[in-house]
């Protein structure tokens, strides 16, 4: 529909498009459940990274999180700072933290940091398997030189398995991100994932 066309146009547009795209995704997010912030933020962050556009991915996440904090003053945040990098962390939104740390890993081009993130956030990433798998596998190849397996299991989790433990399995298809609301996971009424801070030993410099 028109919303999907606008999203695609902004993704392929000029650098000034990044904050507009983030604003569009935040507008969609406000109509959904609070704990799905990372799902909507990822609609700009992950495609930009797949396209090799780190600057726009960073701008879009900054715009989204700025909107999030200004609209939710009671939301707890923390800052992680180093001589070269900084990140805003949300203890109650681990997948949003993953996106922030992923941007830092891409900035460094550090496959070891990417592996550390994958291991630390594995329980939470499993919940996004149907949405993020293909994009993250491509990001691993574009930014860290980690080839997507030609044969085997789920591209992301097989790639992570090969990096960390060795792995294998049967190949299966994975859906791409679709229209604004399609494929977005619905909130669980009985439980929510536990909050997770960034890996305590992560080197940001």
C-alpha positions, 0 to 999 in steps of 0.5 A, spaced: 500 500 500 501 507 500 505 506 507 509 501 504 511 505 498 513 511 502 517 506 507 521 504 501 522 510 498 525 513 504 529 507 505 532 509 498 532 516 499 537 522 501 540 522 508 535 527 510 530 521 509 532 517 515 529 521 521 523 522 516 523 514 516 524 513 523 518 518 525 514 514 520 515 508 524 515 511 531 508 513 529 506 506 527 509 504 533 505 508 538 499 504 535 501 498 537 504 495 544 509 498 548 514 493 548 515 492 541 519 498 540 525 495 537 521 491 532 518 498 529 525 501 530 528 495 526 524 497 520 529 502 518 535 500 522 536 493 519 534 495 512 539 501 512 545 496 514 543 491 509 544 497 504 551 499 507 548 505 510 551 506 517 550 513 517 542 513 516 541 507 520 544 511 526 540 517 525 534 513 524 535 509 531 537 516 534 531 519 532 526 513 534 529 513 541 529 520 542 521 520 540 521 514 545 524 518 551 521 524 550 514 521 549 515 516 555 519 521 561 518 515 566 522 510 561 528 508 565 535 509 560 542 508 562 548 511 558 554 507 556 560 512 554 567 510 552 572 515 549 570 513 542 563 511 542 556 512 546 550 508 547 543 509 550 541 503 553 533 501 555 533 496 561 526 494 559 527 493 552 533 488 550 532 488 543 532 496 542 539 495 546 541 490 541 540 494 535 544 500 539 550 495 540 549 492 533 550 499 530 557 500 534 559 493 532 558 495 525 562 502 526 568 497 528 567 492 523 569 487 529 566 480 527 568 478 535 563 483 537 558 481 533 559 474 535 559 477 543 552 480 541 549 474 538 551 470 544 548 475 549 542 476 546 540 469 543 534 468 547 531 475 545 533 474 538 529 467 538 523 471 539 524 475 532 526 469 528 521 470 523 522 478 522 530 479 523 533 472 521 534 474 513 536 481 515 541 480 520 544 474 516 546 479 510 548 484 515 553 479 518 556 478 511 556 485 509 559 488 515 563 482 518 565 478 512 561 472 515 558 468 509 551 466 509 551 458 509 549 456 502 546 449 505 544 448 512 539 451 517 536 458 518 541 463 515 542 467 522 542 461 527 546 457 523 551 463 521 551 464 529 552 456 530 558 456 525 561 462 528 561 460 535 560 452 536 559 449 529 553 447 526 548 445 521 541 443 519 536 443 514 535 450 510 528 453 511 525 459 508 524 466 512 519 471 510 522 478 509 519 484 513 512 486 510 507 492 510 507 496 516 503 491 521 504 485 517 508 480 521 509 484 527 509 479 533 503 480 538 504 481 545 504 475 550 499 476 555 502 471 560 509 473 560 515 478 557 522 477 556 527 479 561 530 485 561 538 485 559 543 490 559 549 490 554 554 485 555 558 487 561 565 486 558 563 489 551 569 493 549 566 499 545 573 503 543 
